Amino acid sequence: MTVLDIRNDDDAFQILQDAIAGKFDNEVLQLNFDSWPCIHLNVKGERYHSTITYSMMKSLIEYQKVIYRTYADLLNKGTSLNLSAAEKKSLEVVFKVKEGSSDLLGDAAGAMTEFAKGAVGKMDSKQIIITVLGAGLLFGGYHLASTHMNNQVKIAENAAKAEQDRLTEQNRHEITLELFKNNSKLIDAANESEAAYRRFLVSVKDAETASVGENLTLKKADLEELAKPERQPTQLVRLDSDYSIISLKHKANDIHLTIRDVAKGKEFSAWIRAGIIGIDETRKIANAFLEKKTIFLNVTARANDTVTKSADIIGVKNKANKIKLPINVLKDK
């Protein structure tokens, strides 16, 4: 039996990377969650001194419902109405408030243990890790800082650290895309968890600042903007369709494209991230660009009725001519 201890996001991402590479295939696993994921919410303001308001409490209840729904969906239990009382109790997140502030810490380790328990016998070892740890990252708010909301990410102390942070974040982004490729239900989990966090932030719109985890801190102006009724959030969606490749540029290890949805006529930027699709698929995209032919692409993006952003190509169903091209066609001229 392989015992895996998950204490923080770093552990989770490393184990996910190993699982995607096949390290734990066909192994019997034991997942130990040590206070992970931790839901850390901090609110500062005159009426948030050692206080949880009704609106905050209501948003936390909605967050708990998201965990129930995600558990039911990922483990094919229908809806949350089908969960037993014992399952719901095991999935409960207990929030503690630090004295002197509205600093909330929610321990979801017990919930993830229940996720792992429910997955045994229904999934192989790789699927268990992707499903359970993927859900844990979403519940902990990792995915939130890169969404549609204005945020102030911590500034790196120096240039070397900034570059290391960029590489780490890029690697994590690539792992996240692999999670969505392997289990599309995690896209729904991402949207549900982000919506729950958004409700929490809207509930404290009069606060001086509000933080989710370490990477997202909103000031009062941001909170007020977020709470405006007309603000339409984006959702993580699949945009699989036939596309024309308008432009293609090689940047470092990634490829930046401008693509146009043939059916909708909508044009937006997209990325091919290193390691997400194979070289043969990348060549097919380059061929479609050079031959000015359409190609069917599997795309994830954040979108609403008017905006499409953070798009990534995660697969190709080729409809272009299958002409093999030399790899140097992808380099900048």
DRENVO-521309 format. One record per residue: x, y, z of N, C-alpha, C in turn; residue number from 1. Coordinates in steps of 0.2 Angstrom, whole numbers, plus 5000, padded with zeros to 4 digits. Example, Ala and Ser with C-alpha at 12.3 -4.5 7.8 and 13.67 -1.06 7.14 Angstrom:
<pts>
PT;5066;4972;5039;5062;4978;5039;5066;4984;5039;1
PT;5064;4989;5035;5068;4995;5036;5064;5000;5039;2
</pts>
This chain:
<pts>
PT;5004;4994;5000;5000;5000;5000;5004;5006;5000;1
PT;5003;5011;4996;5006;5017;4996;5002;5023;5000;2
PT;5006;5026;5005;5003;5031;5009;5005;5037;5007;3
PT;5000;5042;5005;5001;5049;5003;4999;5054;5008;4
PT;5003;5058;5011;5001;5063;5015;5000;5070;5012;5
PT;4994;5073;5012;4993;5079;5009;4992;5084;5015;6
PT;4997;5089;5015;4997;5094;5021;4995;5101;5018;7
PT;4996;5102;5011;4996;5109;5009;4995;5108;5001;8
PT;4994;5114;4998;4993;5114;4990;4999;5111;4987;9
PT;5005;5112;4989;5011;5110;4986;5011;5102;4986;10
PT;5009;5099;4991;5009;5092;4992;5004;5089;4986;11
PT;4998;5093;4986;4993;5091;4982;4995;5091;4974;12
PT;4998;5097;4973;5000;5097;4966;5006;5092;4964;13
PT;5010;5091;4968;5016;5086;4967;5013;5079;4966;14
PT;5008;5077;4970;5005;5071;4970;5001;5070;4963;15
PT;4997;5076;4962;4994;5076;4955;4998;5075;4949;16
PT;5004;5078;4949;5008;5078;4944;5011;5071;4943;17
PT;5013;5068;4949;5015;5061;4948;5010;5056;4946;18
PT;5004;5057;4948;4998;5053;4946;4997;5053;4939;19
PT;4997;5060;4936;4996;5061;4929;5001;5057;4925;20
PT;5007;5057;4928;5013;5054;4924;5013;5046;4925;21
PT;5008;5044;4929;5007;5036;4929;5011;5033;4935;22
PT;5013;5037;4940;5017;5034;4945;5013;5030;4950;23
PT;5007;5031;4951;5003;5027;4955;4998;5022;4952;24
PT;4999;5021;4946;4995;5016;4942;4994;5009;4945;25
PT;4988;5007;4946;4987;5000;4949;4990;4999;4956;26
PT;4991;5005;4960;4993;5004;4967;4987;5005;4971;27
PT;4988;5002;4977;4983;5003;4982;4985;5009;4986;28
PT;4981;5014;4987;4982;5020;4990;4979;5021;4997;29
PT;4983;5025;5001;4979;5028;5007;4981;5035;5007;30
PT;4976;5039;5007;4977;5046;5007;4975;5049;5014;31
PT;4980;5053;5017;4980;5056;5023;4980;5063;5022;32
PT;4974;5066;5025;4973;5074;5024;4975;5077;5031;33
PT;4980;5081;5031;4982;5084;5037;4980;5091;5037;34
PT;4974;5093;5039;4971;5100;5039;4971;5103;5032;35
PT;4970;5099;5027;4970;5101;5020;4964;5098;5017;36
PT;4960;5102;5013;4961;5109;5012;4959;5113;5018;37
PT;4962;5119;5018;4960;5124;5023;4957;5130;5020;38
PT;4950;5131;5022;4947;5137;5019;4948;5143;5024;39
PT;4952;5147;5021;4954;5153;5025;4951;5159;5023;40
PT;4947;5162;5027;4943;5168;5025;4945;5174;5030;41
PT;4946;5180;5028;4948;5185;5032;4945;5191;5030;42
PT;4941;5194;5035;4937;5200;5033;4939;5206;5038;43
PT;4941;5212;5036;4942;5217;5040;4937;5223;5039;44
PT;4935;5226;5045;4930;5231;5044;4927;5233;5051;45
PT;4924;5238;5052;4921;5240;5058;4916;5235;5061;46
PT;4912;5232;5057;4907;5228;5060;4909;5221;5059;47
PT;4915;5219;5058;4918;5212;5057;4923;5211;5062;48
PT;4922;5213;5068;4927;5212;5074;4924;5206;5078;49
PT;4927;5200;5077;4925;5194;5081;4917;5193;5079;50
PT;4915;5194;5073;4908;5194;5071;4907;5190;5065;51
PT;4902;5186;5065;4900;5183;5058;4893;5185;5057;52
PT;4892;5189;5052;4885;5192;5051;4880;5186;5048;53
PT;4874;5188;5047;4869;5183;5044;4871;5182;5037;54
PT;4873;5187;5033;4874;5186;5026;4880;5181;5025;55
PT;4885;5182;5030;4891;5178;5029;4889;5171;5031;56
PT;4885;5170;5036;4883;5163;5038;4880;5160;5032;57
PT;4875;5164;5029;4871;5161;5024;4876;5159;5018;58
PT;4881;5163;5016;4885;5161;5011;4889;5155;5013;59
PT;4891;5154;5019;4895;5148;5021;4891;5141;5021;60
PT;4884;5142;5022;4879;5137;5021;4879;5135;5014;61
PT;4879;5140;5010;4879;5138;5002;4885;5135;5000;62
PT;4891;5137;5003;4897;5133;5002;4897;5126;5004;63
PT;4894;5125;5009;4893;5118;5012;4889;5114;5007;64
PT;4884;5117;5004;4880;5113;4999;4883;5112;4993;65
PT;4888;5116;4991;4892;5115;4985;4896;5108;4986;66
PT;4899;5107;4992;4903;5101;4994;4898;5095;4993;67
PT;4892;5096;4996;4887;5090;4995;4886;5088;4988;68
PT;4884;5094;4984;4883;5093;4977;4889;5090;4973;69
PT;4895;5092;4974;4901;5090;4971;4902;5083;4972;70
PT;4901;5081;4979;4902;5074;4981;4897;5069;4977;71
PT;4891;5071;4977;4886;5067;4974;4887;5067;4966;72
PT;4889;5072;4963;4891;5072;4956;4897;5068;4954;73
PT;4902;5069;4957;4909;5066;4956;4908;5058;4957;74
PT;4904;5056;4962;4904;5049;4964;4898;5046;4961;75
PT;4894;5049;4957;4888;5047;4953;4883;5044;4958;76
PT;4881;5049;4963;4876;5047;4968;4870;5051;4966;77
PT;4869;5054;4960;4863;5057;4958;4864;5065;4961;78
PT;4859;5066;4966;4860;5073;4969;4861;5073;4976;79
PT;4862;5078;4979;4864;5079;4986;4858;5076;4990;80
PT;4852;5076;4988;4846;5073;4991;4847;5065;4993;81
PT;4851;5062;4989;4852;5055;4989;4858;5053;4995;82
PT;4861;5058;4997;4866;5057;5002;4863;5055;5009;83
PT;4867;5050;5012;4864;5048;5019;4866;5053;5024;84
PT;4863;5053;5030;4865;5057;5035;4872;5056;5037;85
PT;4875;5050;5037;4881;5049;5039;4886;5052;5034;86
PT;4885;5052;5028;4889;5055;5023;4889;5062;5024;87
PT;4883;5066;5025;4883;5073;5026;4887;5075;5032;88
PT;4886;5071;5037;4890;5073;5043;4898;5073;5042;89
PT;4900;5067;5038;4907;5067;5037;4910;5072;5032;90
PT;4905;5075;5028;4907;5080;5023;4907;5087;5026;91
PT;4904;5088;5032;4904;5095;5035;4910;5098;5036;92
PT;4911;5104;5035;4917;5109;5036;4915;5113;5042;93
PT;4920;5112;5047;4919;5116;5053;4923;5122;5053;94
PT;4920;5128;5054;4924;5134;5054;4925;5137;5061;95
PT;4931;5139;5062;4933;5142;5068;4935;5150;5067;96
PT;4933;5154;5071;4934;5161;5071;4939;5163;5076;97
PT;4945;5166;5073;4950;5169;5078;4947;5174;5082;98
PT;4949;5174;5088;4947;5180;5093;4950;5187;5091;99
PT;4945;5192;5091;4947;5198;5089;4947;5200;5082;100
PT;4944;5196;5077;4944;5197;5070;4939;5193;5067;101
PT;4937;5194;5061;4933;5190;5057;4937;5186;5052;102
PT;4942;5182;5056;4947;5178;5052;4944;5170;5053;103
PT;4942;5167;5048;4939;5161;5048;4943;5156;5045;104
PT;4944;5150;5049;4948;5144;5046;4943;5138;5046;105
PT;4942;5136;5040;4938;5130;5039;4942;5124;5037;106
PT;4941;5118;5041;4945;5112;5040;4941;5107;5036;107
PT;4943;5106;5030;4939;5102;5026;4943;5095;5025;108
PT;4947;5093;5029;4951;5087;5029;4946;5081;5029;109
PT;4941;5082;5034;4937;5076;5035;4932;5075;5029;110
PT;4931;5081;5025;4927;5080;5019;4931;5076;5014;111
PT;4937;5078;5013;4941;5075;5008;4942;5067;5010;112
PT;4943;5066;5016;4943;5059;5018;4937;5055;5016;113
PT;4931;5058;5016;4925;5055;5014;4925;5054;5006;114
PT;4927;5059;5003;4928;5059;4996;4932;5053;4994;115
PT;4938;5052;4997;4942;5046;4995;4939;5040;4997;116
PT;4936;5039;5003;4932;5033;5005;4927;5031;4999;117
PT;4923;5036;4997;4918;5035;4992;4920;5033;4985;118
PT;4926;5035;4984;4929;5034;4977;4932;5027;4977;119
PT;4934;5024;4982;4937;5017;4982;4932;5012;4980;120
PT;4934;5008;4975;4930;5003;4972;4926;5005;4966;121
PT;4926;5012;4965;4923;5015;4959;4928;5018;4954;122
PT;4934;5019;4956;4939;5022;4952;4946;5019;4953;123
PT;4950;5019;4948;4957;5017;4949;4961;5022;4952;124
PT;4967;5020;4954;4971;5025;4958;4972;5031;4955;125
PT;4973;5032;4949;4974;5038;4946;4968;5043;4946;126
PT;4962;5040;4945;4956;5043;4945;4954;5046;4952;127
PT;4956;5042;4957;4955;5044;4964;4959;5050;4965;128
PT;4965;5050;4964;4969;5056;4965;4967;5062;4962;129
PT;4965;5061;4955;4963;5067;4951;4957;5070;4954;130
PT;4952;5065;4955;4945;5067;4958;4946;5070;4964;131
PT;4949;5067;4969;4949;5069;4976;4953;5075;4977;132
PT;4959;5075;4975;4964;5081;4976;4962;5087;4971;133
PT;4959;5085;4966;4956;5091;4961;4951;5094;4965;134
PT;4946;5091;4968;4941;5094;4971;4943;5098;4977;135
PT;4948;5095;4981;4951;5098;4987;4954;5105;4985;136
PT;4958;5106;4979;4961;5112;4977;4955;5117;4976;137
PT;4950;5115;4973;4944;5119;4971;4941;5122;4978;138
PT;4940;5117;4982;4936;5119;4989;4941;5124;4992;139
PT;4947;5123;4992;4952;5128;4996;4953;5134;4993;140
PT;4950;5136;4987;4950;5142;4984;4956;5144;4979;141
PT;4960;5138;4978;4966;5140;4974;4964;5143;4967;142
PT;4959;5140;4964;4957;5142;4957;4954;5149;4957;143
PT;4953;5152;4963;4949;5158;4963;4953;5164;4960;144
PT;4959;5165;4962;4963;5171;4961;4964;5172;4953;145
PT;4963;5167;4949;4964;5168;4942;4958;5169;4938;146
PT;4952;5170;4942;4946;5171;4939;4944;5178;4936;147
PT;4938;5180;4935;4936;5186;4933;4937;5192;4937;148
PT;4938;5191;4944;4938;5196;4949;4944;5200;4949;149
PT;4944;5206;4950;4950;5210;4951;4953;5208;4958;150
PT;4960;5207;4958;4963;5205;4964;4970;5207;4964;151
PT;4973;5207;4970;4980;5210;4971;4984;5204;4973;152
PT;4987;5201;4969;4991;5195;4971;4998;5198;4974;153
PT;5000;5194;4979;5006;5196;4982;5012;5197;4977;154
PT;5016;5203;4978;5021;5205;4974;5027;5201;4976;155
PT;5031;5198;4971;5037;5194;4973;5042;5199;4976;156
PT;5046;5196;4980;5051;5200;4984;5057;5203;4979;157
PT;5059;5199;4974;5064;5200;4969;5063;5197;4963;158
PT;5067;5199;4958;5066;5196;4951;5067;5189;4950;159
PT;5071;5186;4954;5072;5178;4954;5066;5175;4957;160
PT;5064;5177;4962;5058;5174;4965;5052;5175;4961;161
PT;5051;5181;4957;5046;5182;4953;5046;5177;4947;162
PT;5052;5176;4944;5052;5171;4939;5050;5164;4942;163
PT;5053;5162;4948;5051;5156;4950;5044;5155;4952;164
PT;5041;5160;4954;5033;5160;4955;5030;5159;4949;165
PT;5032;5163;4944;5029;5162;4937;5029;5155;4934;166
PT;5035;5152;4935;5036;5145;4933;5031;5140;4937;167
PT;5031;5141;4943;5027;5137;4948;5020;5138;4946;168
PT;5017;5144;4945;5010;5145;4943;5009;5142;4936;169
PT;5013;5143;4932;5012;5140;4925;5011;5132;4925;170
PT;5016;5129;4929;5015;5122;4930;5009;5120;4934;171
PT;5007;5124;4938;5000;5122;4942;4995;5123;4937;172
PT;4995;5128;4933;4990;5129;4928;4989;5123;4923;173
PT;4995;5120;4921;4995;5115;4916;4992;5109;4920;174
PT;4994;5108;4926;4991;5102;4930;4983;5103;4931;175
PT;4981;5109;4932;4974;5110;4932;4970;5108;4926;176
PT;4973;5110;4920;4970;5108;4914;4970;5101;4913;177
PT;4975;5097;4915;4975;5090;4915;4969;5087;4919;178
PT;4968;5090;4925;4962;5088;4929;4956;5088;4925;179
PT;4955;5094;4921;4948;5095;4918;4948;5090;4912;180
PT;4954;5089;4909;4954;5084;4903;4952;5077;4906;181
PT;4954;5075;4912;4953;5068;4914;4946;5068;4917;182
PT;4943;5073;4920;4937;5073;4923;4933;5079;4922;183
PT;4929;5079;4917;4925;5086;4915;4921;5088;4920;184
PT;4919;5084;4925;4914;5086;4930;4918;5091;4935;185
PT;4924;5091;4935;4928;5095;4939;4927;5103;4937;186
PT;4925;5103;4931;4923;5110;4928;4917;5113;4932;187
PT;4912;5109;4933;4906;5111;4936;4908;5112;4944;188
PT;4912;5108;4947;4915;5109;4953;4918;5116;4954;189
PT;4922;5117;4949;4926;5124;4949;4921;5130;4949;190
PT;4916;5129;4945;4911;5135;4944;4907;5135;4951;191
PT;4905;5130;4953;4901;5130;4960;4905;5133;4965;192
PT;4911;5131;4966;4915;5133;4972;4917;5140;4971;193
PT;4918;5143;4965;4920;5150;4964;4913;5154;4965;194
PT;4908;5151;4963;4901;5155;4964;4900;5156;4972;195
PT;4902;5151;4976;4901;5151;4983;4905;5156;4986;196
PT;4912;5156;4984;4916;5161;4987;4914;5168;4985;197
PT;4911;5169;4979;4909;5175;4976;4903;5178;4981;198
PT;4899;5173;4983;4893;5175;4987;4896;5177;4994;199
PT;4901;5174;4996;4904;5176;5002;4907;5183;5002;200
PT;4910;5185;4997;4914;5191;4996;4908;5197;4995;201
PT;4903;5195;4991;4897;5200;4991;4894;5201;4997;202
PT;4894;5196;5002;4891;5197;5008;4894;5202;5013;203
PT;4901;5203;5011;4905;5208;5015;4907;5214;5011;204
PT;4902;5216;5007;4904;5222;5002;4906;5228;5006;205
PT;4904;5229;5012;4905;5235;5016;4912;5235;5020;206
PT;4915;5229;5019;4922;5228;5023;4927;5232;5020;207
PT;4932;5233;5024;4938;5237;5021;4942;5233;5017;208
PT;4943;5226;5018;4946;5221;5014;4943;5214;5016;209
PT;4944;5210;5011;4942;5203;5012;4947;5199;5008;210
PT;4949;5193;5011;4954;5189;5008;4951;5182;5008;211
PT;4953;5178;5002;4952;5171;5002;4959;5168;5001;212
PT;4961;5164;5006;4968;5161;5005;4973;5166;5005;213
PT;4979;5165;5002;4985;5169;5002;4985;5173;4996;214
PT;4982;5172;4991;4983;5175;4984;4978;5180;4982;215
PT;4972;5180;4986;4967;5185;4983;4964;5189;4989;216
PT;4966;5196;4988;4963;5201;4993;4960;5206;4989;217
PT;4953;5207;4991;4950;5213;4988;4949;5218;4993;218
PT;4950;5225;4990;4949;5231;4994;4941;5233;4993;219
PT;4939;5238;4997;4932;5240;4997;4930;5241;4990;220
PT;4933;5245;4986;4931;5247;4980;4930;5240;4975;221
PT;4934;5235;4976;4934;5229;4972;4927;5225;4975;222
PT;4926;5225;4981;4920;5222;4984;4914;5225;4982;223
PT;4914;5232;4982;4908;5235;4979;4907;5234;4972;224
PT;4912;5234;4968;4911;5232;4961;4909;5225;4960;225
PT;4911;5221;4964;4909;5214;4963;4902;5213;4965;226
PT;4899;5217;4969;4892;5216;4972;4887;5220;4967;227
PT;4889;5223;4962;4885;5227;4957;4880;5222;4954;228
PT;4874;5223;4953;4869;5218;4950;4871;5217;4943;229
PT;4874;5222;4939;4875;5221;4932;4881;5217;4931;230
PT;4885;5216;4936;4892;5213;4934;4890;5205;4933;231
PT;4892;5203;4927;4891;5196;4925;4897;5192;4925;232
PT;4898;5187;4930;4904;5183;4930;4905;5179;4924;233
PT;4911;5177;4923;4913;5172;4918;4912;5165;4922;234
PT;4911;5160;4918;4912;5153;4920;4917;5149;4916;235
PT;4919;5144;4920;4924;5139;4916;4920;5135;4912;236
PT;4921;5135;4905;4917;5131;4901;4921;5127;4895;237
PT;4918;5122;4892;4921;5119;4886;4918;5123;4880;238
PT;4923;5125;4875;4921;5128;4869;4923;5124;4863;239
PT;4922;5117;4863;4924;5113;4858;4920;5115;4851;240
PT;4924;5116;4846;4920;5118;4840;4925;5118;4834;241
PT;4923;5119;4828;4927;5120;4822;4930;5128;4823;242
PT;4937;5128;4822;4940;5135;4822;4944;5136;4816;243
PT;4945;5143;4815;4950;5145;4810;4956;5148;4814;244
PT;4962;5146;4812;4968;5149;4816;4970;5155;4813;245
PT;4969;5161;4816;4970;5168;4813;4978;5169;4814;246
PT;4981;5168;4820;4988;5169;4821;4991;5164;4825;247
PT;4997;5163;4825;5001;5158;4829;5008;5160;4830;248
PT;5010;5161;4837;5016;5163;4839;5019;5158;4844;249
PT;5025;5157;4844;5029;5153;4849;5032;5158;4854;250
PT;5030;5157;4860;5032;5161;4866;5035;5156;4871;251
PT;5041;5156;4872;5045;5152;4877;5043;5145;4876;252
PT;5040;5141;4881;5038;5134;4880;5031;5134;4878;253
PT;5027;5139;4877;5020;5139;4875;5019;5142;4868;254
PT;5013;5141;4866;5011;5144;4859;5005;5148;4860;255
PT;5005;5154;4858;4999;5159;4858;4996;5159;4851;256
PT;4989;5158;4852;4985;5158;4845;4979;5163;4846;257
PT;4977;5166;4840;4971;5169;4840;4966;5165;4835;258
PT;4961;5163;4838;4956;5158;4834;4949;5161;4834;259
PT;4946;5159;4828;4939;5161;4827;4934;5155;4827;260
PT;4929;5155;4831;4924;5150;4830;4920;5151;4824;261
PT;4920;5145;4820;4917;5146;4813;4910;5147;4813;262
PT;4907;5143;4818;4899;5144;4818;4897;5151;4821;263
PT;4900;5153;4826;4898;5159;4830;4902;5165;4827;264
PT;4907;5165;4824;4911;5170;4821;4915;5174;4827;265
PT;4915;5171;4833;4918;5174;4839;4926;5173;4838;266
PT;4930;5178;4839;4937;5178;4839;4940;5179;4846;267
PT;4945;5175;4848;4948;5176;4855;4955;5173;4855;268
PT;4959;5175;4860;4965;5172;4861;4965;5165;4865;269
PT;4970;5161;4863;4970;5154;4866;4978;5152;4867;270
PT;4979;5147;4871;4986;5145;4872;4986;5138;4871;271
PT;4992;5135;4869;4994;5128;4869;4999;5128;4874;272
PT;4998;5125;4880;5003;5125;4886;5007;5119;4885;273
PT;5013;5120;4887;5018;5114;4886;5016;5108;4890;274
PT;5016;5102;4886;5014;5096;4890;5007;5094;4890;275
PT;5002;5099;4887;4995;5098;4888;4993;5094;4882;276
PT;4995;5095;4876;4993;5091;4870;5000;5089;4867;277
PT;4999;5083;4863;5005;5081;4860;5008;5084;4854;278
PT;5014;5083;4852;5017;5086;4846;5013;5085;4840;279
PT;5010;5079;4839;5006;5077;4833;5000;5082;4832;280
PT;4997;5083;4838;4991;5088;4838;4993;5095;4837;281
PT;4999;5097;4840;5002;5103;4839;5003;5105;4831;282
PT;5006;5099;4828;5007;5100;4821;5001;5101;4817;283
PT;4996;5097;4819;4989;5098;4815;4987;5105;4816;284
PT;4988;5108;4821;4985;5115;4822;4989;5120;4818;285
PT;4996;5118;4818;5000;5122;4813;4999;5121;4806;286
PT;4997;5115;4804;4995;5114;4797;4989;5117;4795;287
PT;4984;5117;4800;4978;5121;4799;4979;5128;4798;288
PT;4983;5131;4802;4985;5138;4801;4988;5140;4794;289
PT;4993;5136;4792;4997;5137;4786;4992;5135;4780;290
PT;4988;5130;4780;4984;5129;4775;4977;5132;4775;291
PT;4976;5137;4780;4970;5141;4780;4964;5136;4780;292
PT;4964;5131;4784;4959;5126;4785;4956;5126;4792;293
PT;4950;5124;4793;4947;5124;4799;4949;5118;4803;294
PT;4949;5118;4809;4951;5112;4813;4947;5112;4819;295
PT;4945;5106;4821;4940;5105;4827;4945;5105;4834;296
PT;4944;5110;4838;4948;5110;4844;4944;5109;4850;297
PT;4947;5106;4855;4944;5105;4862;4947;5111;4866;298
PT;4943;5115;4869;4945;5122;4872;4942;5122;4879;299
PT;4945;5124;4884;4942;5127;4890;4944;5134;4890;300
PT;4939;5138;4893;4940;5145;4894;4935;5148;4899;301
PT;4936;5154;4901;4932;5157;4906;4928;5162;4901;302
PT;4921;5161;4901;4917;5165;4897;4910;5167;4900;303
PT;4907;5172;4897;4900;5174;4898;4897;5176;4891;304
PT;4892;5179;4891;4889;5181;4884;4893;5185;4880;305
PT;4897;5189;4883;4901;5194;4879;4909;5193;4879;306
PT;4911;5190;4884;4918;5189;4885;4921;5182;4885;307
PT;4926;5181;4882;4930;5174;4882;4937;5176;4884;308
PT;4940;5173;4889;4947;5174;4891;4949;5168;4894;309
PT;4956;5168;4896;4960;5162;4899;4958;5156;4895;310
PT;4958;5156;4888;4957;5150;4884;4963;5146;4883;311
PT;4962;5139;4884;4967;5134;4883;4965;5129;4878;312
PT;4969;5127;4874;4968;5121;4869;4970;5115;4873;313
PT;4965;5110;4874;4967;5104;4878;4966;5098;4874;314
PT;4964;5098;4867;4964;5093;4863;4962;5095;4856;315
PT;4963;5090;4851;4962;5091;4844;4958;5085;4841;316
PT;4953;5087;4838;4949;5082;4833;4950;5084;4826;317
PT;4956;5082;4823;4958;5085;4817;4953;5084;4811;318
PT;4952;5090;4808;4948;5090;4802;4952;5093;4796;319
PT;4958;5094;4797;4963;5097;4792;4966;5092;4789;320
PT;4970;5093;4783;4974;5088;4780;4979;5086;4784;321
PT;4981;5079;4784;4986;5076;4788;4993;5076;4785;322
PT;4995;5083;4784;5002;5083;4781;5006;5085;4787;323
PT;5012;5081;4787;5017;5081;4793;5021;5087;4791;324
PT;5022;5092;4796;5026;5098;4795;5032;5097;4800;325
PT;5037;5100;4798;5043;5100;4802;5042;5105;4808;326
PT;5044;5103;4814;5043;5106;4820;5045;5114;4820;327
PT;5050;5115;4816;5052;5122;4816;5047;5127;4813;328
PT;5042;5125;4810;5037;5129;4808;5033;5133;4814;329
PT;5034;5130;4820;5031;5134;4826;5035;5139;4828;330
PT;5041;5140;4826;5046;5145;4829;5044;5152;4826;331
PT;5046;5157;4830;5045;5164;4827;5050;5165;4821;332
PT;5047;5168;4816;5052;5170;4811;5056;5176;4812;333
</pts>
